[in-house]
Amino acid sequence: MTVRSLALTTFLSIPLLAQAATQGTFEKEFFPPFDEAAEKVMSLAKAMPEEKYGWRPAPGVRSVSETYVHIANGNRLLLTFVSAKALDKAQLGELIKANADKEGTLKDKDQILAFLKASMDEVRKVAHGMSEADLNRAVKFFGTETTVRGIFIDILGHLREHLGQSIAYARMNGVTPPWSAGQ
């Protein structure tokens, strides 16, 4: 290879290297906190006795099972905003209604655990390998402008919000979060 062809090859490779470096940045920033929160939600959902899955702190507030199903539904709903083809208003309304129905009907602990785990896996699958262009793509999110990256931030925020709720529910029912049991 001549010096000239080596220089040309190096010059043409710079954009690809820059894209790979940025792509790795998102994964380094998103996956550690997402995986930590997902692992904690899953371990807490497993630790909570099935007979407590129907417990709720007050009338009109989500039960334990409804909260875990809500987390999974939230992951899937938010991922629809990442899709190249957005749902129209009617489709979004139907999905939200179906999610609310599922919160009220899915009660079996093993089914809920599988449903919850599958939603976490879906988030990981969609997020892995996203390019900077994918992450920067503008999307409408309930009438607000954001980016695909913004949707992943919302997924993480939603997961952490309901992790906190689940910790409170567990402690109110005498269940110590597994990651803090030895402390």
C-alpha positions in Angstrom: 0.0 0.0 0.0 1.4 3.4 -0.9 1.6 6.3 1.4 -1.1 8.1 -0.7 -3.5 5.2 -0.6 -2.9 4.7 3.2 -3.6 8.4 3.7 -6.8 8.2 1.6 -8.0 5.1 3.4 -7.3 6.7 6.8 -9.1 9.9 5.7 -12.2 8.0 4.5 -12.3 5.9 7.7 -12.5 9.0 10.1 -16.3 9.4 9.8 -16.8 5.7 10.4 -14.5 5.8 13.5 -16.3 8.8 14.8 -19.7 7.2 14.4 -18.5 4.0 16.2 -17.1 6.1 19.0 -20.3 8.0 19.5 -22.4 4.9 19.2 -20.4 3.4 22.0 -20.9 6.5 24.1 -24.7 6.1 24.1 -24.4 2.5 25.0 -21.9 3.3 27.8 -24.2 6.0 29.2 -27.6 4.2 28.8 -27.0 0.5 29.5 -25.3 0.6 33.0 -28.1 2.6 34.7 -30.9 0.8 32.7 -29.5 -2.6 33.4 -29.0 -1.8 37.1 -32.6 -0.5 37.5 -34.0 -3.4 35.4 -32.1 -6.0 37.5 -33.4 -4.4 40.7 -37.0 -4.4 39.5 -36.7 -8.0 38.4 -35.1 -9.1 41.7 -37.7 -7.2 43.7 -40.6 -8.7 41.6 -39.2 -12.2 42.3 -38.7 -11.5 46.0 -42.3 -10.2 46.5 -44.5 -13.1 47.6 -47.3 -13.9 45.0 -49.9 -13.4 47.7 -48.8 -9.8 48.0 -49.1 -9.1 44.2 -52.7 -7.9 44.8 -51.8 -5.5 47.6 -52.3 -1.8 47.1 -51.5 1.0 49.5 -54.9 2.7 49.0 -58.0 2.4 46.9 -57.5 3.6 43.4 -53.7 3.2 43.5 -51.9 0.5 41.4 -51.4 -2.8 43.1 -48.0 -4.6 43.2 -48.9 -6.6 40.1 -50.4 -3.6 38.3 -47.2 -1.7 38.9 -45.0 -4.4 37.4 -47.3 -4.8 34.4 -47.3 -1.0 34.1 -43.5 -0.9 33.9 -43.6 -3.5 31.1 -46.4 -1.7 29.3 -44.5 1.6 29.6 -41.4 0.1 28.1 -43.3 -1.1 25.1 -45.4 2.1 24.7 -42.3 4.3 24.8 -40.6 2.1 22.2 -43.4 2.8 19.8 -42.1 6.4 19.7 -38.7 5.1 18.6 -40.2 3.3 15.6 -39.7 4.8 12.2 -43.5 4.7 11.7 -45.2 6.5 14.6 -48.7 5.4 15.8 -51.5 7.7 14.9 -53.6 9.2 17.7 -56.3 6.4 17.4 -53.7 3.6 17.5 -52.0 5.2 20.5 -55.3 5.5 22.3 -56.1 1.9 21.6 -52.6 0.8 22.9 -53.1 2.9 26.1 -56.5 1.3 26.7 -55.1 -2.2 26.1 -52.3 -1.5 28.5 -54.7 -0.4 31.2 -56.8 -3.6 30.6 -53.7 -5.7 30.9 -52.8 -4.1 34.2 -56.1 -5.2 35.6 -56.1 -8.7 34.1 -52.6 -10.1 34.3 -52.3 -11.4 37.8 -50.1 -14.6 37.8 -46.6 -13.9 39.2 -44.7 -16.1 36.7 -46.6 -14.5 33.8 -45.9 -11.0 35.1 -42.2 -11.8 35.6 -41.9 -13.2 32.0 -43.9 -10.2 30.6 -41.6 -7.7 32.5 -38.4 -9.5 31.5 -39.5 -9.6 27.8 -40.1 -5.8 27.9 -36.6 -5.1 29.3 -35.1 -7.4 26.6 -37.1 -5.4 23.9 -35.6 -2.1 25.2 -32.1 -3.6 25.1 -32.6 -5.0 21.6 -33.9 -1.7 20.2 -31.3 0.4 21.9 -28.3 -1.8 20.9 -26.5 -0.6 17.8 -28.4 2.7 17.4 -26.4 5.2 15.4 -26.0 8.8 16.3 -28.4 9.7 13.4 -31.0 7.3 14.9 -30.6 8.7 18.3 -30.8 12.3 17.1 -33.9 11.7 14.9 -36.7 14.1 16.0 -39.9 12.5 17.2 -43.2 13.8 18.6 -43.9 12.6 22.1 -47.4 13.3 23.2 -47.3 16.6 21.3 -43.8 17.6 22.4 -40.7 17.5 20.2 -37.9 15.3 21.4 -35.4 12.8 20.0 -35.1 9.1 20.0 -32.4 9.6 22.6 -34.9 11.6 24.7 -37.3 8.6 24.5 -34.6 6.3 25.9 -34.0 8.8 28.7 -37.8 8.7 29.4 -37.7 4.9 29.5 -34.9 5.0 32.1 -36.8 7.7 34.1 -40.0 5.7 34.1 -38.2 2.5 35.1 -36.5 4.3 38.0 -39.7 6.0 39.1 -41.5 2.7 39.5 -38.5 1.0 41.0 -38.8 3.5 43.8 -42.6 2.8 44.1 -41.8 -1.0 44.1 -39.3 -0.6 46.9 -41.8 1.3 49.0 -44.5 -1.4 48.3 -42.0 -4.2 49.2 -40.9 -2.5 52.5 -44.6 -1.8 53.5 -45.1 -5.6 53.1 -42.1 -6.7 55.0 -39.9 -7.5 52.0 -36.3 -6.2 52.0 -34.9 -5.5 48.6 -32.5 -8.3 47.8 -29.6 -6.0 47.0 -29.8 -4.4 50.4 -30.6 -7.5 52.5 -27.1 -7.9 53.8 -26.6 -4.3 54.8 
